[in-house]
Structure formats: structure tokens, C-alpha cells
């Protein structure tokens, strides 16, 4: 947890600074906090920062990913169980609430918790008491709850799958973690940091250097996986380059670099509206470029782009990175054009 925090709490964008200031304001206030954010944005990091900036920082920070457990196990994980409470319960076992006594309990993906367990959490938050599974004797506990989710909890309340009382109780403050696409100024700052750490791990010198084309590719990418995806992409780029200059960025590690030359290249989407001589072209040289003048301007531009892209793919045996270089484009730019044309 601490290591995770040391390398991802980095940024200089306005959205990131406002997010950090919100954490700093609520951390000393001993009330529950709800953290909302997309996958990979750093919700666990936010919870850790709230804990270590609070008066509970010397006490335990205990985490539970609720989505990783079946509904029947969540109750016993949170509240513990008595010996003989169920098959396999050989000894009395403390749950996460007891483990976090005096500190902070971080409940990730709280929207996956079943309704009957939500009721017990509400009672523990309201009154500071709960019962272990298989026991009727109350256990006193002092725990601060920080919950996180990417789900729409108000919508779940309306559908009857999340308790309104629990949502109200946990939402003393709601912190929205900004996605990376709203932190454009932070992309290269984070990328250089991840690259340096990866080079250090691999024992490489000098330190990595991102070329202009690599930087442009990183900035223009939408980052659906946010900071977690950026870290993986940059580390992979450092690992794959033999020199310290990083010039190629691979966003999809599953893409086949050899393409599929044995399959027919059938145009999709807008390409279906192009003339047959464009769709079946073998090379730019085989075509009468004068035919482009018979098309409307927009269609002619698209037809020429299609010709050049398909010809570059054939010349490079469908190696997309080499085709991009042949056309003077970055790999990301090439893929964007190819997808737009439906090739």
C-alpha cells in the first residue's frame, strides 16, 4: 500500500490539485468518506492518503475488495466468525472490522455487497457494534469507513439493490477521483516517472527519454484504463526498447505484429461507399490517380487515404508499425486513421 502511494500521488494539473486538496480537508474529520472513480484512477491511493493524513494514521489501515468475494463470504470476512459457525470454522476468527480497530477500513467496490450485509455495516457505522457470524454477543469497535466504487449508487438505491440509509451514512464527503483524460498535464509527468522506475528496475542507464512522437502518442490517447494503464504501457515500452530513447508506444499488447495476410482485407464502415477500384487496389502505382477527380472532394480524400494505407500495409506485409513509419505517422496516428476508414 505505501509503495503504491509513493509513485502514483504525482501530478500538477488543476484537477489533480483540487482532488488532493479535497482529501486534505476531509482527512482530519473523523467521518465516513465515499470515493468515486473509474478503474485505474487510484481510489485505493486516495483512501490511503485519507488514512495517513487523519488522526488514525498510527493505527491499522485494512482493505477489503468486496468484488473479490462471494456474497456468502463477505459477512464472515467483515465481521469474523465463532468456532463452529459453519463447516470449516475451526477457531474464532476476527473480521476486518476488528482488525481495523482504531484505524480505517477501506471497502473497495462497496456496490457489490448484498443487502443483508449492508444492514450490518450500517449498524456498525451507526452504533459501533456488530455480532460475529454464529454469535449473538455484540462486539464494540471504533473504525472509520472509507468506501469506494465506480458504480452509480443512487441508481442502485432506486432499483432497490443498495440501502439509502447506508449511502447517506457513508457519504459525509464524496470525493470524485479525476480520470487521466482530465489530467492531460500529468500524463508526461507520470510517464517519465514510470519510465525512470522501470529503467532502474532493469538496471539500465542512461535514464529513458521520450521522443516527441512518443510524447504525442501518449497525450493523444484517451486512457480508458487511466493511471494503471499508463504505468503498464510505459513500463512495457521501456522494456521493449534496446536504447534509452523511447520512440514507439504499444497500447495493445495482444495485437499480432504480423497481421493476417491469409485473410481477405474487407473494408468496413465508410470504406464500403468507395469505388470498387479503391477497395481492390494492389498498389498506388496500379491505379489511375486521375479517377480521383471524378469523386466529390471528401470522397476523393478518403479514397486516397484508403489507397495509401492499404498499399503501406501490403508493402510491409501487414506490419502496422512499419506501415505507420512508411507513411510518416506515429503508430497511434496510423491506427486512428485505419480504424476511421474501416480497414
N, C-alpha and C positions, 0 to 999 in steps of 0.2 A: 504493500500500500504506500509506504513512504517513498519508495523508489519511483513508483508510478507518478506520484505528485511532483517529484523533483524535476522531471523532464517534460511535463505537459502543461504546467501552470506558466506558460510563456505566451506573451502577446503584447501588442502595443496599439491595437485598433480601439476605436471608441467603444464598440460593442463589448469587447473583452474587458476593458477597464470598468465600464458600468456594471458588468456582471460581477467582477471581483469586488467592487465597492458595495454591491448589494449583499454579497456574502459577508463582508467585513462588518456591515451594520447589524445583520441578524445574528451572527455567531455568538456574541456575548449574551443575547437574550435567551433565556432558558425555556424555549418553546419549540414545538414541532415545526419542521420545515418540509415543504414539498418541492422537489427538484424535477423540472420538466425538461426533456430534451430528446433529440434524435439519437439513434445508436451511434456510438463512437465519439460523442461530443465531450465526454468526460464527466458524467454525472457522479460517478464514484469519487472522482477527484474533488468535485465540489463538496460532497459530503465529508471527505477527509479534511478539507480546509475549514469547513464549519466546525468540525470537532476540535481541531488543533488551535483554532482561534477562540474557543469557548473556555469557560472556567473548568470544564471537564477534561481538559487536554491531557492531564496526567492519568486519567482513568481509561479503561479499555474502549477501543473503537471496534465494534463487532459488526460484521456484514453478513447478509443472507440474500442470495439471489433466489427470489421466490419462484421464478420461472423454471428453475432447475429442479424443483421438487414436485412430486405428485401431490394432489390435493390432500391425500390421506396422510402424508408425511409432514406437511407444513406445520400442523398443530404441535406435533411432538418435537419438531426442530425448534420452534419458537418458545414453547413453554416447558419442555422437558417431560419426563415421564417417571412413574414409580415402577419399582420392581414388580414384574408380573402383570403390568398394564396391558400387554399384548404379547403375542408369540415372539420370542426372541428378546424381550425386555428382561435381561438377567439382573440388572442393577438399577438403582435410582440414578437418573442422568439429568443434569442441568441443561436447560434450553438456552437459546440465545439471549433471552431477556435476563436471565440470571447471570450469564457470562458477561453481559454488558453493564452490570450493576454499577451505578455511579458515573457511567460513561455514556456513550452514544451507540444506538443500534441503527444501522443503515439497512433499510429494507428496499432492495432493488426490485423493479418490476412488481410493485405492490398491486397493480391491477389484476394480477393472476391469482390472488389469494381468494379462496372460496368464502362465501358469505358467513358460514358458521364460525370460521376463524377470524373474520373481520370483527365479529361481535366480541370475541375475547380480547382482540387487540384494543378495541375501543374501551373496554372496561379497564385494561391495564394502563392505558393512557389517562383515562379519567380519574381512576381511583388508586393507581399504583399497586394493584393486586391482581393475581391470577391464580389458577389452580393447575398443577401439573396434570398431564394425562394419567388417569387412573387414580386421582386423589381428589378429595373434596376439601382439603385443608388449604386455605389461602396462603399465598407467598407474597410478601411485601417486596417491592422493587422500585428503585429510583433510576429511571432510564429516560434519556432524551431520544425521540424518534426523528430520524431524517429518512423520508421516503422518496423514491424516485420512480418515474415511469415515462414511457413515450406514448402511452395510451391516452385517450380522451376520457378522463374520469367523469366529468359532468355528464357526458353522453351515456356512460355506463350507469350512472345514477338513474338517469331517465329510463334506461332499459331494465333496471332492477337488478343489475349484477354488481353494484357497488353501493355501500351504505352511505347515505347522505350525511349521517351524524359523524361517521369516521372521516369522511372527506373534509367536513367542516373543522373537525378537531385537528387534523393533520396540516391544515392549510393556514396556519398562523401567518406564514410568509410563503409565497410561491415564487421560486426562482427559475427563470427560463434560461437554459444554457444556450448561447447563440451557436447556430451551426457554422461550419467553417466557411460556407459561401457568403456569410455575412461578416466574415473577418478577413477580407481579402488582404489587408495589410499584414496579417500574421502568417500567411502561407509560406513566404520565403524565409521568414524568421524561424518558423518551426522546421522547415525543410533543412535549412543549414544546420540546425541543432541536431536533428535526427541523423543527418549525413555524417557529422563530426563524431557522434557517439558510435555509429556503425563502423567508421574507419578505425576508431580507437579499439573497438572490439576485435576487428580483424587484424590489428597491428600494422595498419598501413600509414605511410607518410609519403608526401605531404598531405595536408588536410584536403578534403574534397572541395571542388569548385564547380558550381553550377554554371553551365554556359547560358547564353541569352536565350537560345532556343529551348533549353530545358526549363528555364525560369518561366518563359511564356507559356509553355505547356502546362506547368503546374498552376499558374494563375488562372488560365482559361478553363481548367477542368472543374466540373460542378461539385465534386467531392461528396457523393451521396453517403459515403461511409465516414465522413468527417475526419477528425484528427487521427483516429485509429487507422483509417485507410491511408492517409498521408504518410504516417510513420512507416507502414508496410511498403508503400510504393517507393519511398526514398531509400529505405534500407535495402530493398531489392536492387535498386539502381546502383547503389554503391557496390554492392556485392558483385554485380554482373560486369561492371566496368573494370578493365585492366589498368587504367590510368586514373589519376585523381580528377581529371576533367569529366564531369558528368554531362553528356550531351544527348542521351536517349532516355526517355521515360516510358516505361511499360505500365499501363494502367490495368491491363487484363493478363494475368499470368497464365491463363488457360488457353489463350489464343495460339493456334497452330502456326508457327512461323513459316511453314512450308505451304500453307494454303491448301486448297483442294483442287489440284489441276485435273483430277479424274472426273470431276463433276462439272456439269454444264453450267456456265455462268449465265443465269437467267436474271434479267433486270427486274426489279420490283419497284412499286410506287411510281414516282414521276417518270421513271425511265420507260414505262410501258407506252407513254404518249409519244416517244421518239420514233422517227422513221426507222424502217427495218434495216436500212444500210448502216445506221448508227449501232443498232443492237447487235448486229452480226459482224462488225468490223474486226479485221485481223490485225491491222496496224494503221496508224495515222497515214502512213505513206500510201496505203492501198486505196484511200478514199479520195474522192474529188472534193476538195475543200470548198470548191465553188458552190456545191449544193447547199452549203450553209446559208448562202444569200437568199435562198428561196423560202427560208423559215422566218417567222417573226423573231425579233431580236432576242427576247427572253428564251425562246425555244432553241435558237441558234447557240446562245451562250451555254445552255445546259447540254446541248448536243456535243459541243466542243469539249466541255469538261468531261463528259462521259467517254468520248474518244480517247482523250489524253490519259485518264485514269485507267481505263481498260487496257490501253496499249502499254502503260507503265507496268501494270500487273503481269501482263504476258511476257514482257521483256525480262522481268525479274523472277519469273516462274512463281508468281503469286506470293512473293515475299513482300509484305506490306511495308516494312521498314525501309527496304531497298527501293521500293516504288516511290515512297514519300521522298527519299533523298534524290531520286531521279527527277522528280518534279520540283525540287527546291522547296519542299514543305517539311514541317515537323511531322512526326508520326501522328500526333494528336490532330493536327490540321487535316492530314490526309484522311484519317478515319472519319472525321466530321463531314468532309466533302463526299466520301464514298457512301456513307450512310444517308446523307441528304439526297443523293442521286439514286439510291436504292440498288446499288451494285452489290 
